[in-house]
Amino acid sequence: MEARAAVARLREELRDGVIVAEHAPVEIEGAKVALTLTPRDGAALAGALALLSELGLSVLPRGGGAHQGFGNPPARAFAILSTAALGGVLELDAGEGVCRAGAGTPLAALRAAVNAEGWELPLDAPGAGATLGGVLACAAQGPRAQGYGRPRDAVLGLELALASGERTRCGGRVVKNVTGYDLGKLYVGSLGSLGVIEAAWLRLRPRPEAVACLAAELPGAGAAAAAALAPARRASVRAALLELSAAGGPGRLVVELAGAEPSVARDRAWLAAELGAREAGPEALDSLRRPAPAPPGYTPLRLRLGARASRLGQAADLLLAAGAVVRAQPGGGLLEASFALPEDADAGALEEAFGAAARAAALSGGAAAIEAAPLSVKAGREAFGALEPRVLALARALKAQFDPRGVLNPGRFAGGL
Amino acid sequence: MAGLVRALESSVGRGACLSRPEELLVYECDGLTLNRSRPLAVVLPRTRDEVVAVVRACLQHGAPFVPRGAGTGLSGGATPAEGAVVIECSRLNRILELDPVDRFAVVEPGVVNADLSAAAAPHGLFYAPDPSSQKACTIGGNVAENAGGPHTLKYGTTTQHVLGLELVLPDASVVSLGSATGFAPGYDLTGAVVGSEGTLGIVTRATVRLAPLPEKVETALVIFPEVVSACRAVGAIIRAGLVPAALEIIDQRTIAAVEASVYAAGLPRDAGAVLIVELDGPGVALAGELARVLEIAAREGARESQVARDEAERERFWRARKGAFGAMGRLAPDLYVHDAVVPRARLPEVLAKVCEIGDRHGLTLSNVFHAGDGNLHPNISFDRRDPDALERVLAAGAEILAACVAAGGVITGEHGVGSEKRDYIHLVFGEADLSAMRRLRAAFDPQGVCNPGKIFPTTRFCYEANPKARGYDAVPLG
């Protein structure tokens, strides 16, 4: 269908339920989009998806736009589908420690509402302006995932609109539930490729009695990574992040403790005695987790890979030798390698970076995924790392079942789905 | 059929294939003894390749198949469909790898839950999910049902502990999902398979997380004059931001049954309810947390609190909880263990309703439950040879589920839907919700050959049309 006619049809059929805004083209990972659809409620979201499926028009779901650079470039994009109007804390049960919030709720607002009731929001997404729906769709997590658990663990239930226009629910509001398939696990981290999240029930955590942040210097790059394991596994550790910036050089370990006062005090004393760790401000963790910007004239490339604790040091050394700055979560089995490649560097330099990451990931039996990279670097690569053929076949079968016309974020997810 | 049996025998060897009626009898049901259906044959493979060969043979002969662990499931998940082959995983029971540094284990599905924790203990580790049947149930069954247990309050259910799976898909191909590091880009297929009740494939390996053994454990038995104040105490403990490892309530009816049995634990028979509180973690913090818990309990009306002084006393407290099901055996030949979840704040009213329902139907009903999770287990003792009693049990069960759903809850917290509750799933989910689940099912098993007859309703809305059409085909409903 010709674009103008399609817009007219959307306006005619969706009426007041969806704000249809034409605007100057916005570029999202190479795709130029000049139309944004903003459903005012869940019914309108579902209605819009049904119509888009019928017309075969694809959309890029968008929350706060914090993760629009994540994943493969879109194969096609007719419009942006914004969840901005689906925001709001819909229910917060302070007795139960659970809450239901709309997908478009900014994470910061949700956190403030939850904290005000004496609870903690166990989501630790790094992106500024991120929304609940976006964080769940990307399964975005930071180092506090060690204490909080992964985003999927916080989700008790989801309300989600399928490409067919069906409004569905899975899970529920209770903290334990095996009624039907656990579809929430499938949706969280699926980058909006199977459906668009409308709202979520979350399990909150108690606010810790005490929080402390300490930093220590550990010698010897790979050796530092190995040495970071014991401190990262102390009982009250909520997050531990080790930054290594030069092969053979020392590492800076930041540990955040949270929990009962006596446990925090004991671990703080242990860290001071064993590692010479010093008190650091609460911002120490935040400053370390923000990706360092690449210098002018350099291309930033950030890769993420899983690392078994026993191979962390070896993996870190491989990445450092290839010129990366490494941030490791020793307690969470994750490594992030940031490369800054000269813009005029040849393809060989890029290959070296990816090669080192692949070798480092292979040490733990996994693959490396692109966390952030310019479009030119993503071209011709699978952003999520290569999927095993049988896993890819299953992923394709799922996509065909949930989004047969390829309307939802086409091309962006793992396997180019 | 003879052709299929021959093909199965050549897949696993004659000694590992059962097909005589007397051999099949024991496989007619799992822990839900109400649902019975005789399989066509039972195979006991020893390797993944044998599982593949069995699935191939089933596909060639058009026979459905169902994986089975220890058969301790309580929702009929392992009950065979008409003409199905049971793939018994008990001989796939090796711990293939146990990595104490990286804190994970790779196990075959037939490994017994408690055996894995025992193997991990010398390294200061354990496998956290602990269903009451942990001395018998297997990891494969735990994965299928996303099994819980008393300690899920703090540690989470099975899904939080499974890092990866090897699965024989319903088309006999083998796929490896997830990763020992927990980092695996792409759809979280491991998470989708856990709790899928054996309908998406047959797990032949599971990579599971091992947790460090807690430094210290404190267990208290708190005695309440009635169950309502015990429930209120649980709510207040949670609201205070404490995360005990377990919060379990035993009601007066259960206390009476336990104390009259070999599991007698010295519980006061005049108590309205007892609450077992277990706290674990760093020793330095535990004394303070225990004091806060006991203070809250006292404020909510606890009559008395006993703190276990040693391991023997801790075991005595837990014997009352874990022996409850066994104690019911004295009361009647059959026991129907229900499973539903409600928001914790609704526990008092829902419990009262549950007891009222049982009384109204003239049934022996008692409650022992994971109060911290709001997970109820109303137990109904009865004799199924009495068709009238059976009908009352089923009617009461339906009312209990409806009451839990009306309170914002769900129809199962840890046992699964299975064949037991498939015609009640409409209480929780509508057609669109089920259509999303069918899409997942179709992606893995387009032909519907892997454990058919579970989770999804027998026919749409048949429950509304005919409350008795619940799949209890082998039992006359009078």
Boltz contact constraints between the chains, C-beta under 6 A:
constraints:
  - contact:
      token1: [A, 95]
      token2: [B, 239]
      max_distance: 6.0
  - contact:
      token1: [A, 95]
      token2: [B, 345]
      max_distance: 6.0
  - contact:
      token1: [A, 96]
      token2: [B, 343]
      max_distance: 6.0
  - contact:
      token1: [A, 96]
      token2: [B, 344]
      max_distance: 6.0
  - contact:
      token1: [A, 153]
      token2: [B, 160]
      max_distance: 6.0
  - contact:
      token1: [A, 166]
      token2: [B, 432]
      max_distance: 6.0
  - contact:
      token1: [A, 168]
      token2: [B, 432]
      max_distance: 6.0
  - contact:
      token1: [A, 168]
      token2: [B, 433]
      max_distance: 6.0
  - contact:
      token1: [A, 168]
      token2: [B, 436]
      max_distance: 6.0
  - contact:
      token1: [A, 169]
      token2: [B, 433]
      max_distance: 6.0
  - contact:
      token1: [A, 172]
      token2: [B, 410]
      max_distance: 6.0
  - contact:
      token1: [A, 173]
      token2: [B, 408]
      max_distance: 6.0
  - contact:
      token1: [A, 174]
      token2: [B, 341]
      max_distance: 6.0
  - contact:
      token1: [A, 174]
      token2: [B, 374]
      max_distance: 6.0
  - contact:
      token1: [A, 174]
      token2: [B, 409]
      max_distance: 6.0
  - contact:
      token1: [A, 174]
      token2: [B, 410]
      max_distance: 6.0
  - contact:
      token1: [A, 175]
      token2: [B, 373]
      max_distance: 6.0
  - contact:
      token1: [A, 176]
      token2: [B, 341]
      max_distance: 6.0
  - contact:
      token1: [A, 176]
      token2: [B, 373]
      max_distance: 6.0
  - contact:
      token1: [A, 176]
      token2: [B, 375]
      max_distance: 6.0
  - contact:
      token1: [A, 176]
      token2: [B, 413]
      max_distance: 6.0
  - contact:
      token1: [A, 177]
      token2: [B, 410]
      max_distance: 6.0
  - contact:
      token1: [A, 178]
      token2: [B, 146]
      max_distance: 6.0
  - contact:
      token1: [A, 178]
      token2: [B, 195]
      max_distance: 6.0
  - contact:
      token1: [A, 178]
      token2: [B, 412]
      max_distance: 6.0
  - contact:
      token1: [A, 178]
      token2: [B, 414]
      max_distance: 6.0
  - contact:
      token1: [A, 178]
      token2: [B, 416]
      max_distance: 6.0
  - contact:
      token1: [A, 179]
      token2: [B, 410]
      max_distance: 6.0
  - contact:
      token1: [A, 179]
      token2: [B, 411]
      max_distance: 6.0
  - contact:
      token1: [A, 179]
      token2: [B, 412]
      max_distance: 6.0
  - contact:
      token1: [A, 179]
      token2: [B, 428]
      max_distance: 6.0
  - contact:
      token1: [A, 180]
      token2: [B, 429]
      max_distance: 6.0
  - contact:
      token1: [A, 180]
      token2: [B, 437]
      max_distance: 6.0
  - contact:
      token1: [A, 181]
      token2: [B, 196]
      max_distance: 6.0
  - contact:
      token1: [A, 181]
      token2: [B, 437]
      max_distance: 6.0
  - contact:
      token1: [A, 181]
      token2: [B, 440]
      max_distance: 6.0
  - contact:
      token1: [A, 182]
      token2: [B, 195]
      max_distance: 6.0
  - contact:
      token1: [A, 183]
      token2: [B, 436]
      max_distance: 6.0
  - contact:
      token1: [A, 185]
      token2: [B, 188]
      max_distance: 6.0
  - contact:
      token1: [A, 185]
      token2: [B, 191]
      max_distance: 6.0
  - contact:
      token1: [A, 185]
      token2: [B, 192]
      max_distance: 6.0
  - contact:
      token1: [A, 186]
      token2: [B, 187]
      max_distance: 6.0
  - contact:
      token1: [A, 186]
      token2: [B, 192]
      max_distance: 6.0
  - contact:
      token1: [A, 189]
      token2: [B, 188]
      max_distance: 6.0
  - contact:
      token1: [A, 190]
      token2: [B, 187]
      max_distance: 6.0
  - contact:
      token1: [A, 206]
      token2: [B, 241]
      max_distance: 6.0
  - contact:
      token1: [A, 235]
      token2: [B, 282]
      max_distance: 6.0
  - contact:
      token1: [A, 260]
      token2: [B, 285]
      max_distance: 6.0
  - contact:
      token1: [A, 262]
      token2: [B, 284]
      max_distance: 6.0
  - contact:
      token1: [A, 262]
      token2: [B, 285]
      max_distance: 6.0
  - contact:
      token1: [A, 263]
      token2: [B, 282]
      max_distance: 6.0
  - contact:
      token1: [A, 263]
      token2: [B, 284]
      max_distance: 6.0
  - contact:
      token1: [A, 263]
      token2: [B, 285]
      max_distance: 6.0
  - contact:
      token1: [A, 266]
      token2: [B, 284]
      max_distance: 6.0
  - contact:
      token1: [A, 306]
      token2: [B, 179]
      max_distance: 6.0
  - contact:
      token1: [A, 306]
      token2: [B, 181]
      max_distance: 6.0
  - contact:
      token1: [A, 306]
      token2: [B, 183]
      max_distance: 6.0
  - contact:
      token1: [A, 308]
      token2: [B, 102]
      max_distance: 6.0
  - contact:
      token1: [A, 308]
      token2: [B, 181]
      max_distance: 6.0
  - contact:
      token1: [A, 309]
      token2: [B, 101]
      max_distance: 6.0
  - contact:
      token1: [A, 309]
      token2: [B, 102]
      max_distance: 6.0
  - contact:
      token1: [A, 310]
      token2: [B, 101]
      max_distance: 6.0
  - contact:
      token1: [A, 310]
      token2: [B, 102]
      max_distance: 6.0
  - contact:
      token1: [A, 333]
      token2: [B, 181]
      max_distance: 6.0
  - contact:
      token1: [A, 333]
      token2: [B, 182]
      max_distance: 6.0
  - contact:
      token1: [A, 364]
      token2: [B, 181]
      max_distance: 6.0
  - contact:
      token1: [A, 366]
      token2: [B, 179]
      max_distance: 6.0
  - contact:
      token1: [A, 366]
      token2: [B, 181]
      max_distance: 6.0
  - contact:
      token1: [A, 366]
      token2: [B, 183]
      max_distance: 6.0
  - contact:
      token1: [A, 369]
      token2: [B, 185]
      max_distance: 6.0
  - contact:
      token1: [A, 384]
      token2: [B, 185]
      max_distance: 6.0
  - contact:
      token1: [A, 384]
      token2: [B, 186]
      max_distance: 6.0
  - contact:
      token1: [A, 385]
      token2: [B, 185]
      max_distance: 6.0
  - contact:
      token1: [A, 387]
      token2: [B, 186]
      max_distance: 6.0
  - contact:
      token1: [A, 390]
      token2: [B, 173]
      max_distance: 6.0
  - contact:
      token1: [A, 390]
      token2: [B, 175]
      max_distance: 6.0
  - contact:
      token1: [A, 395]
      token2: [B, 186]
      max_distance: 6.0
  - contact:
      token1: [A, 395]
      token2: [B, 187]
      max_distance: 6.0
  - contact:
      token1: [A, 397]
      token2: [B, 443]
      max_distance: 6.0
  - contact:
      token1: [A, 398]
      token2: [B, 443]
      max_distance: 6.0
  - contact:
      token1: [A, 401]
      token2: [B, 439]
      max_distance: 6.0
  - contact:
      token1: [A, 401]
      token2: [B, 442]
      max_distance: 6.0
  - contact:
      token1: [A, 401]
      token2: [B, 443]
      max_distance: 6.0
  - contact:
      token1: [A, 402]
      token2: [B, 439]
      max_distance: 6.0
  - contact:
      token1: [A, 414]
      token2: [B, 185]
      max_distance: 6.0
  - contact:
      token1: [A, 414]
      token2: [B, 186]
      max_distance: 6.0
